[in-house]
Amino acid sequence: MTYQGFPIEKEIPALQKALQEGKAAVLVASPGAGKTTIVPLALLDRDWLNGKKIVMLQPRRLAALNAARRMADLHGSQLGETIGYQIRFQRCIGPNTRIEVITEGLLTRRLQGYPQPPHTPAKRERREDLASAPPHSPPGTVSRNCPSSPGAHDESFENPSSTEFHSEVFGDPYLQETGLLIFDEFHERNINSDLGLAMARELQQTVRPDLKILVMSATLVAEPVSHFLGDCPVVVGHGFLHPVSCSFIGGGCDGQISRSATVAVRRVLAEDPAGGDLLVFLPGAGEIAQTQELLELDDITRGVMVIPLHGSLSLDRQGLAIRKQARRKVVLATNIAETSLTIEGITTVIDSGWCRVLRLDPAVGLEKLCLERISRASADQRAGRAGRTGPGRVLRLWTEAEHDQLPAATTPEILRIDLTETALYLAGWGKTDPASFGWFQPPPAPSLASACKILRALGAVDENGAVTVTGRKMLELPISPRLSRMLVESAAFGLVDDASDLAALLSERDLVVRSGTHRTSPFVGRSDFLWRLDLLNEARAAGFRGSSGTVDLRVAKRVEDVSRRLSRAANRNHPGGNDLRGAIAQPSHDPICDRGTREKNLLRLLLCGFPDRVARRRSHSPGSDSIQYLMVGGRGMRLDSESSVRNSDLIIVVAADASGHGQGNEGMIRWASHIEMGWLSEIFPHLIHHEREVFFDGRRQSVVARCRTYFDDLIIEETVSGLRPQESGLVASALAEEISRDPQAIFSSSDEFIQFRARIELLRTIGGLDDLPTLDENWLRTNARRLVENCRTLEDVRNLDLAALVERELGHPERRALETLVPERLVVPTGSRIKLIYQLSGNPILRVKLQELFGLLETPRIIGGRIPVLIHLLSPAGRPLQITKDLKSFWQNTYPALRREMRGQYPRHPWPEDPLTAAPQRGANRRTRTKT
């Protein structure tokens, strides 16, 4: 079968030859060339397929549906016959299907190879049951299928929930039914495409040498992929389906994205009032809503449909954007429309040049959406949307100079997102060491280590990296590891339905309608989810009808649909709880389970999925009402005022902004849930450990013992207790450590030690006793521990007689030299033993009253006469009179003048003319009494 009119038709022979003669090929062809729809059809009947299927991977649900629909139209068959599709919770594949279009994540799930139950015949079910069908039915059942009436696939496309089908667990670890595996739009480098390609390559090199692999893209650098696939051929196609002109008009700065896009739309509508439809690329749903509001207020859009298109919309609303409408339309889209989609009627693309990219903070395991410039490859992909159905044009809201500065390609997901699910898939595939797996491009080691740590905490893998029984059960559920862990545990509590509600709330968009302004939660609660559960139940009771200013009923209905499917999957895979905790599952609304107990168990279930997000309250920020927490991993977090969990000391951080909210490096907690300390040891005993630490408490100025309980690396409890006798060594070490910070400051108040140190220093430097200790800061640090063996507080340390301690350690000759060469006291002529004042620099000081030195001609000296003392001569009242190192000169030259001045002030004290011959005297002259 040939398909004329598509540029890719020219490359089919080369592609056919490459795949017939080899195991793989890479196809690079411009957007609009027909890769997605023409290549699978052109290869459908090739002999080298050996009657096996072609499975083509698409990055998004809408792209998979659209590609399958277009191929069925071109093939002239009903969707679900020769061409089928499978996406999350929906499968439209029949017994004769030869081409399956699936989302990338389904491939890795197929490769897990779950145990396959016995064959179950297909049967039709009531439409309301089919709308809530679980993600998989037992293998061997025939999916039934899409309606066979004309145009039925259109109806199912508009309203996928009305499609009749069975979902099935499709365990095919060797892809035995697949002859050709096509990775479409591989340039996007989604984590599942990277993982799927590496797993398929390993199969090809081991048990499936006949498996063919084709990698396709419009903007891929082909050489690395070709090399990874054994240097396979690269087939290159050229040219858009229709010509596209490109203009750089500028104006798309990050603060004016919506306004600039609105101006560009007005310009196009004004220049060509009767032209084709417009596709506007914007970073996210927020900018889409702003732009839509601006456009709908403008008269120029009268008669024009303004339609949003982003991933959080239901498939029927997404389908509204891609179909041809009776009126001219402006589609406001995220990069969901960048690849694989043909949006009918589009002739003009307006590209803001911005996107939101998910990035992981590996230090704390939190992801954040970052507003970033797109790559040149993305710009080319977006431009290709304008030439799908006719000649088109592209308006880029940046300059040509700015274009040259754009990165060549988008950073692959494997380098920037959480890898927990990826690591679990590998463990389920038997890879105990994901670092040694044959990656197309290895992930960062910290991200992979963080993912493995989370899986161990969840109990999904053991210490050796092997998948556990719990991990295998988690793999059977079509949700993330955190939520699947919660669902696996829920059966034992009889709370599968409620846990499914929680999982759906967490995996879908928030059903609470947010006002345009930031607001504080009107109530205080134990969890930001319990009241959302109440809102969901209220909407459910009302049949999702009516109006609510609080709840987005369309989102609530989507949450309900997902919850019902998850509940059926969990109940099917784990009836009765599979002996988890040995409990027997009870209905979630059993009357014996009161509301309080039920709510507490639900909060426990939340903890099961978020052990690495446990956080402990720290304090209120000074001058503000915000509440701070410290999370496992050491990250500081701040509670958003919209959260209702404001009175809890221990919480789990369920949703947060890793980038913070204008508070330095702190993250912002959006959704939280209260937990109790006992739950941590009950559910995750392997993450609990206790430490007793003897340390110096600066506030108490003493050594104390601190007992800490850790959950992982987070302190969850701390108490101070008394010291034990056997901890004396630890006490000494703690005091020594504190002393070592600034020993001089601690010992500076000890005058005796300062004097002793100066005497030792004189002996060491001048007296020739080189082996004496220096007694400086370094000596104090080195010897602190043995000096403080019997101390408990700093006051004890300050009261130590360090001089006596050191002196006792000196030998007899050193002690003798200390007494004789640098004596503590000197004997003056009166017989008084006066203490010398030693100092580290300068001569020792002798403070003595002048009258006590009468008869002493020469200055006293120490160290065998080598160092004269510095004499501070004092008046009878103890006031300084003179300082001298030459006593003989003082008597001869200074004393006469001093005598004349002082004898009048101190008449009762001797002031002889010749002090050298006068008798020394301690006090005043004795009074002579006269007899009458």
Helices and strands as residue ranges (DSSP letters): G 7-11, H 12-21, E 24-28, H 35-42, G 47-49, E 53-58, H 61-75, E 83-87, E 90-92, E 99-103, H 104-110, H 127-130, H 152-158, G 160-162, E 178-183, G 186-188, H 191-205, E 212-217, H 222-228, E 234-236, E 244-248, H 257-271, E 277-281, H 285-296, G 299-301, E 305-309, H 315-322, E 329-333, G 335-337, E 346-351, E 354-361, E 366-373, H 376-384, G 385-387, E 392-396, H 400-405, G 413-415, H 420-428, G 434-436, H 445-458, H 469-475, H 481-493, H 496-507, H 530-541, H 553-573, G 575-582, H 595-609, G 611-613, E 614-620, E 627-631, E 636-639, E 650-657, E 667-674, H 677-683, G 685-687, E 688-697, E 702-711, E 714-721, G 725-727, H 728-741, H 743-747, H 751-765, H 777-787, H 794-798, H 802-809, H 812-820, E 825-827, E 833-837, E 845-849, G 850-853, E 861-862, E 867-868, E 870-874, E 880-884, H 887-889, I 890-894, H 895-905
